[in-house]
Amino acid sequence: MATEAQGVEHAAESGGLVFHPMDQFIVKPLFGDGVVGMFTVTNATLWLALTVLAVIALMVMGSSKRSIVPTRTQSIGELAYGFVYKMVEDVAGKDGLKYFPYIMTLFMFIVFANFLALLPMSFSTTSHFAVTVVLALAVFLTVTVLGFIKNGTAFLGLFWVSSAPLALRPVLAIIELISYFVRPVSHSIRLAGNIMAGHAVIKVFAGFAAIAAISPLSIVAISAMYGLEVLVAFIQAYVFTILTCVYLKDALHPSH
């Protein structure tokens, strides 16, 4: 610790850093130090698998012995179920409830991935665009295909603002079209960016904790940031899910 502190102090005097906040996001092979290939088992693979197992443990195993007086695990599962069900019903309407299983799966996967990333020595899977882009594209393609299946060419009414003056409608149609295709970009960047930023800041504060003079302040800052990240982990899962519900509503009821 003394050597590390001296190194940090020396680096601070020379204007450099001996710790690298972004190193925690590097995808590495779980076994060995070889090149990461298509079928390489990595740290990301491990924590994605743990996320799936955690969701199964809560929602399947936790509810396998349901009772009138619920256990703690059953209570958490029921709260999550009711929370997402109400969200889908309020935003997408009654017609959106048939797609509740998909939205529930999205929410539970993201919220568990975010919370598991807060464990010591864990890996933040939702800080990677490779994960969030796949989730966002899945939502985008699903609602687009659904929109055409349910409404046919009437789905294009989503881009035609009939309430606007006729002269402005073509301009607004172009804007709406661009906005629609930007959805998966903003959907994925919002989640990955917020998770990555929070973890990087915690890592920076942890690096400065090695300096004895500012160690107490660093520990306080780490504690505050960790508490904030617990809140962010839930909020980002909520935001991703509620936007999915909004996009689903557009697919089911495209007319302005």
Secondary structure, 3 states (H helix, E strand, C coil): CHHHHHHHHHHHHHCCCCCCHHHHHCCCECCCCCCCCCCCCEHHHHHHHHHHHHHHHHHHHCCCCCCCCCCHHHHHHHHHHHHHHHHHHHHHCHHHHHHHHHHHHHHHHHHHHHHHCCCCCCCCHHHCHHHHHHHHHHHHHHHHHHHHHHHHHHHHHHHCCCCCCCCCHHHHHHHHHHHHHHHHHHHHHHHHHHHHHHHHHHHHHHHHCCCCCCHHHHHHHHHHHHHHHHHHHHHHHHHHHHHHHHHHHHHHCCCC
